[in-house]
Amino acid sequence: MKFSEAWLREWVEPGISRDELLEQLTMAGLEVESVDPVAGEFDGVVVAEVLSVAQHPDADKLSVCEVNDGRGTHQVVCGAPNVRAGLVAAFAQVGAVLPGGFKIKKAKLRGVESNGMLCSASELGVGEDSDGIMELTLGDRIGENLRSALSLDDATIDLDLTPNRGDCLSIRGLAREVGVLNQVPVAPVEIAAVPAAIDDEFPVQLADPQGCPRYLGRVIRGIDPGAQSPAWMVEKLRRCGLRSIDPVVDITNYVMLELGQPMHAFDLNVLQDKVVVRTALAGETLTLLDGQEVSLNEDTLLITDANGPVAMAGVMGGARSGIRADTRDVFLESAFFAPLAIAGTARRFGLHTDASHRFERGVDFELPRQAMERATALLLEVVGGAAGPVTESLAQDALPERATVALREGRLNALLGAVIEPVDVDQVLERLDFVVQARDAQDDGVTWRITAPTHRFDVACEADLVEEVCRIYGYNRIESRRPQAALELMQVPLDRGSETELKRHMSALGYHEAITYSFVDPKLQGMLDPGAKPLALANPMSSEQSVMRTNLLPGLLDALRFNVARQQDSVRLFELGLCFTGAQAAEQTLTLGGVSWGRRHPEAWSQPNEAVDFFDVKGDVERLFAWSGAQVAYAPLTDPVLHPGQAAAVSVDGAQVGRFGRLHPEIEHALDTPRPVFVFEFAADGVLVLGRRSHRELSKYPSVRRDLALVVDDAVYSAEVENILRDSLGAVLVDFRLFDLYEGKGIDSNEKSLGVGLTLQDPSATLTDEDINNYIGKALAALADGVGGRLR
């Protein structure tokens, strides 16, 4: 919210300096984001009158002017096309300093002496117009310093308001707030009803009263299309960050800034039959004032006539019904649009307007009539014309309810950690214009039952009232105290690891943590979880973030593509986050996901440039579950998201907890990801549940390794071989290594040879050759019985 300090002080004079005002606003929760001067730094510029204008003898585009600055007459050479006798302008005297340090000196232009300079708005930093000299309406203030004459020591203050303080998006709202903070009166709003001069009305129908429960319209005929906005209005708009467009639009913008009510004006001669406020029909489109044509959603609230949409309600008008240079008859709109009906509409179409910014946050539903009368009076004053009666369509039952909220003294003091006396609370509520319906004093404290004024639509519960009392009472008045609390040690479960430990372990494996949006593209989600029905958002930030994720892959793959596009040659990311299942009532599941792509090792002369493969990721998964101590089993997996030959399921205690593998080539191609990409995803509970850890004394006896070449059927997995050998040898087998895989000459085509290394160690004695041979024989017998394996 940008506003002029001088304009604010017209409404309320707090009697404090600018710096004190800025500090006060920030401490009250209205954070000051920036403060900018309304004009450039200049000195020696006064209000002056051009007495005469003559053609320069040696230049067609220059004029020789006689200028009166209140102290004397000066000859000035000027090249502005709008210079003329009788013009009141900004005159930089000899010795004046303009923005940028430019000093005015006596000079000769084409042989004619010039004693000063007539300035344009851009040269003084008070506007963008540089085509002509600045025209003033200050004929009675000739010779006065321009800074004081135009109040140019003013500042534009920009507030970063929180979404709940839509009531402060106007000069009146801010003045009300400053008045409350300083306990000074605010200039009363004197808005008289404008009597109808004609009987013309234009009918209005509310087809969607929930979206628009109140709509006021007024016909004004015979305005002057050649009229200009008054300089004071243009300047106030400029200081609030708005540019002048035309008198009608300027007036609606002025009323919006002054009172907080967005308004719109239609060309009456374009409207047909009647105005209908409704939602869009299937297939409807609207060309907006900025020339953009949008295809409307069926929940988009519209202003329409017999020929279709004429405006996107609360956001922007349509080009068909906009005010033109020859418009003589207008239909003025002042309405209350429900925040839920407007919220997200502008963002959905890539728009952000001053109107949508206010309606999304909420506007006082009692304000439209005041704004209508104020805008009508200004229109008649500036562009003339004759006004008809105000037409109002009202759905009383659909207006926001003014709830009565209870505030308990005990709860107030408990939340603040301080004691505020009831009499101070009474004063704060009175200053805020809160209506106290009842005040009950009991042994346990006072209870107030309060109804907030209509402009404080954000007050809905007791915590809101606590905030208001503390904000106005003053956070700085609450004394600092040492906290008093009972500190209890957290219980640390021995059978479950912490999320922090899990993240540290993933970092130790070489992965970087990613935090991605829970809102994802429905098309991408459908590709990466084909059978899921994701939960759709009622008010998405964009169509690409309109459903809740059912797994972590969409965000991780987007992060991968982002990093690869920035010349990263190795990307390893993980995320620990919630996934959501169920199309209606979502269930949250904490999930660990990851993605791996690129070089296996950093580029170096001492090792080959190899890419990450399936077994690298499997190794990471094995080390992950080795950390948890869980007993893990791996099995081939058929998954539409993963490569048919490079996918595995991971089970703990017989229950599948996740999967890993290479992304399916078709998905890699569709997403235009670098290839190959490997991913993994596990239910966090399956990883965080710690297996029972047992400890034993290290054996002091030597270990022995025996390497065996085992022939098994091609369909037998190495994991089966390992399990059989571990079961048969028990604690004596302290390490198992698969170091070779051979298929070819010397064995059948449906068989393979596995080279395994077995490390044997007895904790109580040295193994003899006979012991070792007995163990190997036992292992081979178990292998033959289990999978038909044999020694090669």
N, C-alpha and C positions, 0 to 999 in steps of 0.2 A: 504494500500500500504506500504509494508516494503522495505526499501532501505538502502544501506550502505552509511554513510556519506562520507567516503573516496572516494567511487566511484562517488558520486555527485561532490565532489571537483576536481575530474579529469576533469570534464566537465566545471565547473565554480568555480572560487575562489572568494567568496564575500568579503574576508578580514575581517570577523567577527568571533567571538567565537561560539562554539557550542550552548551555552545558548542563545546568541543573534539570531542565526539562527533559533532555535526552536521558540522563541518568534515572530520572523518575519513571519515565515510560518503560525503560528496560527493566527496572526493579519491579514494576507492576506486571511484568509478563509480556509487554509489547516491545519486543527486542528491536532496537535500532540497528539496521544493517548498514546504512550509509547516510552521509550528510553532504550535500553538494550546493555550492552557491548558485543562485538563479541567474547570475550575470558574471561576466568576466571581470578581472581586476582592471579598473580604469579610474582615471582621475582627471578633473578639469573639463568635464563634459557638462553642458548646461542646456536648458530648454531655450530655443531661439526661434525667431520668426523670419522667414524669407520675405523681404520687402519688395524686391524686384528681380527679374531674370532677363538677361540679355544674351544674345548669341555671341560666342567667342569669335573674335575676328579671324583666327587662323585654324579653327578646328570645328568641324560640323557637329561632332558629338559632345562638345563641351559647352557649358553655359557659365556666364559671369553673373554672380548673384550678390545682392546686397543683403546682409544678414544682421538682424538686431538681436543682441544677446542680453538686453536689459541695461547694459552699461555703455553701449555705443554701437556704431554701425561698422561692419567689416566686409571687405570685398573677398569673396570666396569663389574659386573655380570649381565647378561640380560637373560630373559626367552622368549623374543619375537621370533616367528618363522621366521620373515622376516629380522632379523639382519644378516648383511654380510659385508665383507670388501668393502670399497669404498662407503658405504651408508652415506649420509648426513642426520643428524637427529637432533632432539631437545634434548639437554643435560642439565639436571639439576645438577649444580655443588654442591659440599658440601656446606651447608649453604643456599641453595635455599629454597624458601617457595612456595609451590604449592597451588592450590585452596583448600579451607577448612582448611588452616593453617598447612598443612603437611610439616614439615621441613626435608630436606635431610641431613642425617648424614653419617659418615663413618660406614660401617657395614661389618660383615662377613656372607656370605651365603654359607652354607655347608662347612665352613672352609676356604673359599677364600674371601679375602678382596675386597670390592666394594667401590669405591670412586666417588659416584654420581649415576645418574639414567638416562637411555635413556627413553624418555616419549612417550606415545601414545597421540593421539589427544584428547581422552576423559579425560585423566588425566590433560590436560591443559585447558579443557573447550573450545576447538576450533573445536569440532566435536564429532561424536558419535562413531567413530571407536576405539575399545578397544582391537582388536585381535592382533595388531602389533604396533611397534613403528612408529611414525610419520615420513614419508619420505619427504625430502625437495629437491628442485632443486636450492640450494643456495651454490654450491660448491665454488664460488668465494667470499663468505662472512663468512668464518669460523671464529668463535670467536665473531661475532656480536650478540648483544642482540636480542633475538628472537622477542620481542615485536616490536622493530623498524624494524627488517628485514621483518616481515610479516604485518606491520602496524596494530598491534593488539590493539592499543589504539583507534581504530575505534569504532563506535556505530551503531547498527541497529535501525533505526527510523521508527516507525509505524504511518502512517497518517490515520485519519478517514476522507476520502474524501467524499464530498457530491456527489450525483449521477450525477450532471451536470459537474463535473470536471474530466471526463474520460481522458482528455488530460494530466493530471498529473500522470497517471498510468505508468510512465516510467522514467528512469533516464534523458533522453533528455527533457521530458516535465517538470520535476522538475527543471532541470538546466535552462531551458528557463524562468521559473517563477522566480527563484532566481536571474537570470541575470537582469530581468526587475525590480525587487524590489530594487536591489543594483546598477543599471545602470552600470553593468560591462559586458564585452563581454563573450559569451559562446563559448567554443571550437567548431570550425566548424566541421560539419559532413562530413568526406571525405569518401564517398562510391563510389568506381569506379565500373563500369560495368565489370563483369567477362566474358571474351570472351568464346564463345562456342568452346569446343575441340572435340565434336562429334556432329553428326546431329540428334541424337535421340530426338523425341518429342512424347508426349502422348496427344491425342486430348481431348479437354474439351468442353462441351456443357452446356449452361445456359438455363435450362428449366424453371427456375423461376427467371427472371431478377430483379423483384422487391425485392426478398429476397437476391439475390446475384448479383449485377450489375457488379462486377469486380472480376475476378478469374485469378490468375497467377500460372502456374505450371512449373516445371523444372525437367528434368531427369538427375540424377547423377549416373554414373555407376562405378563399380570397387572400392568401398570404402573398407577400411580395417576393417573387423569385429572384429579384436583383438585390435584395437586402444583404447587408454584410453583418457578420457577428461583431458586437462591440469589442473594442480593444481590451477592455478590462476582463471580459470573459475569455477571450483568446489567451490572454496572459495568464490567467488563473489555470486554464487547462494546460498550458505549456509547463507551468511550474509543477503540475501534478503528473507530468509525463505523457500528456495527450496532445495531439496536434489538432489544429482547427480543420474542419472538413467543409461544412456549410452551416448556416445558422440553425436549421432544424436539428441536425445531428449534434451540433455543439451544445444546444440547450439540453437535449436528453442526456448527454454526457455530463454536463454541468450539474444537473439535478442528481444524477447517480453519484457524483463525487460529493455533493453537498449533503444529501439526505441518505444515500445508500440504496436507493431504489433504481435498478436498471430499467430503462424504458426503451421503446422502439416506436418509430414513426413510419407509416405506410403511405404510399401515394394512393389517396382515396379513389381516384379515377380508374385505378387498375383493379381494385377489389370488386368481386362480383357476388351478389346475392347476400351473403352473410359471412361472418368470421366463425369458424368452427375450430375448437381446440380438441385435437384427437391424436391418437398414435398413428404411425404410418401404416399404409396398406402394403401388401406384398408387391414388390417390384417398383415402388414409387421412388422417384429421384427428385433432387432439389439442387438448383444452381444457386449458390450462395453469393453474398455481396462481393466476395473477393474473387468471383469468377470460377470457383471450384465446384464441379458437379459431383454430388455424392449419392451413392445408392443407399437408401435408408433401411435400417433394421425395423422390424415390426413393433419394437418397443420404443422407438424414437418419438418423443412428443413434438407435435407440429402445430403451427398456426396455419390454417387453410381457408380457402374460399371455394366457390363453386368450381373453379378451374384447377384445384389442387393445392399443394403446399406453397405458402408464401414466406414462411420463416421456420427455422429450427428453434422451437420454443426455448427461451432462456439462454440461447447460445449466439445465434447470428441470423440476421434477416436474409431474405432471398432477393436475388437480383431483379426478378420480375416486378416486385412491388416496392423497390427502393426509391428514395427521394431523388428526383432528377433536377436538372438546372431549370426546367420549365414547370416544375410542380407548383400548383396553386392551391390544391385542396389536400389535406392530410387527415389520416386517421391515427390518433395517438393512443398507444397501448401502455398500460401500467397494470401489471399482474403479479400475483403470487404463484410461483411454481414450486412444487414440493421438492426438497433437496434430492430425495430418492429418485424422482423422475428425471432429474437433470444430471445427477452424479454419473460420471463416466461417459456421457454422451459426447462432450467436446473432445475428450481424450480418444475416444473410439474413432473419431474422424480426423484426428490429428489437429484439432483446433484448441485454442485457449484464448478466451475473450474475457474482458472485464465483467461482462454480464454472467457468463458461466462460472467465473471465479466466485462471484457473490452468491448466486443461486445454489451452487453446490454446497456452500457452507451454511446457507440459511439467510433469509431476509425477513424482516418484521412483516407479518401478514396484515398488520393494521396500517402499513405505510403507503400502499398504492394510491389511496385517495389524496393524501397530502401531496405526494409527488405529482399526481395528475394536475392538481390545482396550481402548484408551483410552476410546473412546466408550461401550463396554459398561459399563466400570467406573463411569463418571460417571452413566450412566442408572440403574444399579442403586442408586447412592448417592442420587440425586435423586428418582427416580419409582418406585423399587422394581421388583419383578417377578422373573422367573426367565429366565435365558438358556439357549438351546440351543447346540449345537456350531456352530462356524464352518464354513460350506459354501464351498468354494473351487473355482471352475472356472478352469483354467489352460491356455493354449495357449503352451507354452514357446517354440516356434519363432518365434512372432509377437512376443515381447518385444523391446525395443530391444537391439541389439548393443552391447557395450562395446568399442569399437575401441581398439587400442593405437596411440598417436600418438608419433612421434619428434620430439624437440626437439634441435636442433643449436646448440652454443654459438656458432659463427660466425654462423649465421643470426639468433640472438637479438641479438647485439651489432650486427649490420648493420642490423636493423630499428629498434633503439633509438637507434643513433648513440652508444652508450656501451658501456663494458665492465662487465659484472656477473660477479663471480668465481663459478666453479662451486660453491664451498662455500655461497655465498649462494643460489644456485639450489636446491641440495639442501635448505636450510632452508625455503625457500618451498614447495617441493613437499611436504615433510613436514607443514608447518603446514596445507596445503590438503587433507591426507589423500589426495593422489594416490599411486597405487601405482606405484613405479618397478620395472618388470619387468627392465630391464637398464640398466647404466651403463658405456658404453665410452669410455675415454680414449685418444685418438689424438693424433698430432702436430698435426693441424688443430683440435683441441679435443675437448670431451666431447660425446657424444650420449646423451641419455636416451630410453628407451622407456617410455612412461607410459600407464597406464590410469586414467581419472578415476573417482571414486566415482559411484554411481548417481544421486545428487542433482545432479551436474554434467553433465546431459545436453546442455549447450550446447558442451562441449569436443569438437571433432571434427577439428581440424587443427592444424598447427604454429603458425599465427598466433594461435589461441586460447590456446595455452600461453604464447606470448610475452606476450600481453596479461595473463595471470594473473600471470606472474612480475613484470612491471613494475608491475602494480597493487599487489601485496602488498609488493614491494621498496620502492615509493614513487616516484611520478613526481617529487616534489620533491627526491629524492636524486640525480637525474640532473643533472649539471652542465651549465650553459648553455655552448655553444661556437658560434663563428662557423661558419656552414655552409661546407663545402668542396665545390665542384662545378665541373665544366667547363661553362661557359656557351657555347653554340653559337648563332649567329645562325640564325633561321628562314629557310628558303628561301621566297621569295615568288614564286609562279608568275605570269608575266606574262600568261598566257592565261586566267586565272581570277580573278574578283573574290572578295573575302572576304564572309563572311556578315555581319560587322559593317558593312561598307560598304553592303551591300544594305539592311540595317535602317535605316541612316542615310538612305539615299535614299528609302525608303518614308516615313520620318518627314518628310522634306523635301516630299513630295507631300501631306502633310496627314493621314497615317494614323497611328493609335496602335497600338503592338504589343500583341497579346493572347497569353496563354499558356493554353491550354485542356487539358483532360484527353485523354489518348490513349485512354481507355476511354469508350465511348459507348453510347447506347441502340440496340439492334439494330433496333428499328422505325424510328427516325429515320435510321439509317445505310442501311437498305433503301430508304427514300424518296429519299435523296440520292445513292445509288449503286446503282440497282436490279439491275444485273447482277453485283455483287460478292458474294463469299462471305467475309465477315469472319472473322477468327480469334477463336474464343470463348475466354473466360477460364475456367480451371478453378476459380478461387476469387474470383469478382467481389466488389467492395465492395458492389454492389447490382445489382438486375435492370436498372436504368437505365444501368449502366456495365459491361455484361457482355461486350462485344466490342471488339476493337481497331479504331480508325478506319481506313477506306480512303481517305478524303479529309478535308480540314480543315473542310468546310462545317458539320457538326453542331455543333462547338464554337463556331464563329464566329457561327452563327445564334442559338445560345443566348445568347452574349454580346451580340448585337444586341438581342434581346428584353429582356434584363436592363437594358440601358441605356435603351431606349425606355420601359420601365416606370418609369424614374426621371426622366422628363420631359426627356430629352436630345432636342434637335430636329435634330441632325446627328450621325451616327455613321459613322466611317470607321475600320475595324480591319483589321489584317493579322496574319498569323502565319506564322512560318517554323518548320516542325516536321516530324517523321517521320510518314509514313503507312505502313500495313502491309497487304500483299496476300498472299493464299494462305491457304487454310482450315487447313492443317496446319503447314507450315514457313513462317513469315512472312518476306517480303522487305521491307526498310525502304527507303523512298524519301523523300528530303528534298524537301519541297514548300513553295511559297509560295502562300498563299491570302489572300483579302481580301473584305471586304464593305463596301458603300457605300449609305447611305440618308439621306434628309432634305434639308435646305436645301443649295443649291449654295454660297451665301455666307452669312456671318452676317447676321442681320437688321439692316437699315439703311435710312434714308430715301432714300438716293441710288441704290438699285438695287432691281429687282423681287424679290419673294419667290418664287424659282423653285426647283424640286426637281431633284435630281441625275437625269440621264438616261443613256441608253446611251452617248452620245458623250462625256460627261464621263469615264466609266470607260475608254472607248477612248483618250481623251487621256492618262489616267494610265498606261495600258498602253504607249502610244507613248513617253511620257517615260521609263518604266522601261527599255524596250529601247534607247532612245537613250543611256541611261547605260551600258548594257553594250556598245553599239556593234555589236550583232548585226544581221544583215540579216533583217528580219521580213516575213512575208507573212500577210495576213488573208484568211479565207474564211468564207462562211456555214456555220453548223453546225446540224445537227439533233441535239438532245440532250434526252432525256426530263426532265432536271432544269431546263433553261433554256427561256425563252419562245421559241416557234417563230419569231418574226420579229425577235427581239433577242438573237441568239446568234452568236458568232464563234469560229472556231478560229485559233490563232496558231501559225505554223510558222517554224522557223529552219533555213535550209539544206535546205528541203524536208521536214523532219521536224516533226510536230506536237509542241509542247512544252506546250500548255495551251489554256485556253478562258476566255471571259468573256461576260457578258451578264446579262440580267434573269432572276431566278428564275421558274420556271414559275408562272403564276397559280394552278393547282390546288395546288401545293406551298405557295405563299404563304397560300392559304386554309386548308389542312390544318394548317399550323404556326401559324396566327394571327399571322403576322408583319405588320408595317406594310408598306404597298405604295406604290410599287414598290421592290423590293430588288434590288440589282445585286451580282454576285459575280464573282470571278476566281480562277483556280487554275492554277499553272504548276509544272512540274518545276524544282526549283531549279537543276539543272545547265544547263537551257536558258537561264536568266537569268544565271547566274554566269560562263558561258563568254564571255569578252570577245572581241569582234571585233578584227581587225587594224586598228590605228589608224595612219593616215598623216597627215603634216603637210606643209603647203606654205605658201609665203610669201603673205601677203595681197596681193591685187591692188591696185595704185595707180590702176587705171583705173575709170571710173565704171560702175555697173550700170544696166541698163535693164529696166523692167517692161512687159510686154505682157499685157493682159487679153483673153481669148478666150472666146467662147460656142460650145461644141462640142456638136453634136447626135449622140447615140449611141443605140443600141438600149437599151430599158428594162432589159434583162437584163445590160448591161455595168456592171461595178463601177468606181467612180472609181479604185480601186487599179490596175486594168488600164490605164486611161488614163494614170495617173502613170508606170507602169513603161514604157509605150511611149514617152512623151515623154522620159523620162530616158535611155532607151537610144538614142534618135535624136539627142538634143542633146549627150549626154556631159557633160564637165566645164563646158561653157558654161552649162548650166542649174544655177544655184546655189540656187534656191528654187522650190518648187511650192506653190501655195495653191489649195484648192477653196473658193470664196467664195459660190457660188450653185447652187441646184438648181431647175429650172423644168420643170413639166409642165402642158400646157394649150393654149390657143389659139395657133395659129401653127405647131405641130408635130404630127406624127402621134401617135395615142393610144398607140402602142407604142414611142414614143421619149421621150427626155428631154434637156434642155439643161443642160450643166454649165458654170458660170462658173468659169474657172481663171485664176490669175495666175501668169505665168512671169517670173522674174527672171533676166536673162542678163548675164553678165560674162565678158570675156576676160582672162586673167591677164597677157597680153603686149601688148595694144593696145586702143585705144578702138574700140568697135563703131560702125560707120556705119549709116545707115538701110538701105543695101543689104545689109550683113551681117545685120542684124536680120531683114529681109524674107526673106533666103535661109534663115536658121535657122527662121523660122516656117513657111515653105513646106515645108522638110524635115520638120518635125514633123507638119504636116497630112497630108503624103503617107504618113508612117509610120502615122498614126492611121487613115487610110482603108484602108491595106492590112491593118492589124491587126484592127480591130473595125468597119470600115465607117463611121467617124466623119467628120463634115464640119463646116465652119465655118457657123454659123447666120447 
